[in-house]
Amino acid sequence: MSPALLGRWQRSALEQAVPSSTEREEIQRLRAELKRVEIEREAVTIFAQPQL
């Protein structure tokens, strides 16, 4: 196996492992949406409990 081939494989693997700026933005957006949904679910759970 030549060092050049190994280097190409390594660069290719690193490019796939590191998210692009578009992917990072989507991850941030999805994390924010997940947090909002978790808060909404928690609120529904609290308000759905019978009042004593």
C-alpha positions as CSV (number, residue, x, y, z in Angstrom):
1,M,0.0,0.0,0.0
2,S,1.5,3.3,-1.0
3,P,1.7,6.2,1.4
4,A,-0.2,8.4,-1.1
5,L,-3.2,6.0,-1.1
6,L,-3.2,5.9,2.6
7,G,-3.1,9.7,2.8
8,R,-6.1,10.0,0.4
9,W,-8.1,7.5,2.5
10,Q,-7.2,9.5,5.6
11,R,-8.3,12.8,4.1
12,S,-11.5,11.3,2.8
13,A,-12.3,9.9,6.2
14,L,-11.6,13.2,7.9
15,E,-13.8,15.1,5.5
16,Q,-16.7,12.8,6.2
17,A,-16.1,12.9,10.0
18,V,-16.2,16.7,10.3
19,P,-19.6,18.3,9.7
20,S,-19.8,21.1,7.2
21,S,-20.9,24.6,8.2
22,T,-24.4,23.8,6.8
23,E,-24.5,20.6,8.9
24,R,-23.4,22.5,12.0
25,E,-26.2,25.0,11.5
26,E,-28.7,22.3,11.1
27,I,-27.4,20.6,14.2
28,Q,-27.8,23.8,16.2
29,R,-31.3,24.3,14.8
30,L,-32.3,20.8,15.7
31,R,-30.9,21.0,19.2
32,A,-32.9,24.2,19.8
33,E,-36.0,22.6,18.4
34,L,-35.5,19.6,20.6
35,K,-35.0,21.8,23.7
36,R,-38.3,23.6,22.9
37,V,-40.2,20.4,22.4
38,E,-38.8,19.0,25.7
39,I,-39.9,22.1,27.5
40,E,-43.4,21.9,25.9
41,R,-43.7,18.2,26.9
42,E,-42.7,19.0,30.5
43,A,-45.3,21.8,30.7
44,V,-48.0,19.5,29.3
45,T,-47.0,16.9,31.9
46,I,-47.2,19.4,34.7
47,F,-50.5,20.9,33.6
48,A,-52.1,17.5,33.0
49,Q,-51.7,16.5,36.6
50,P,-54.9,16.6,38.6
51,Q,-55.1,19.7,40.8
52,L,-55.6,18.9,44.5
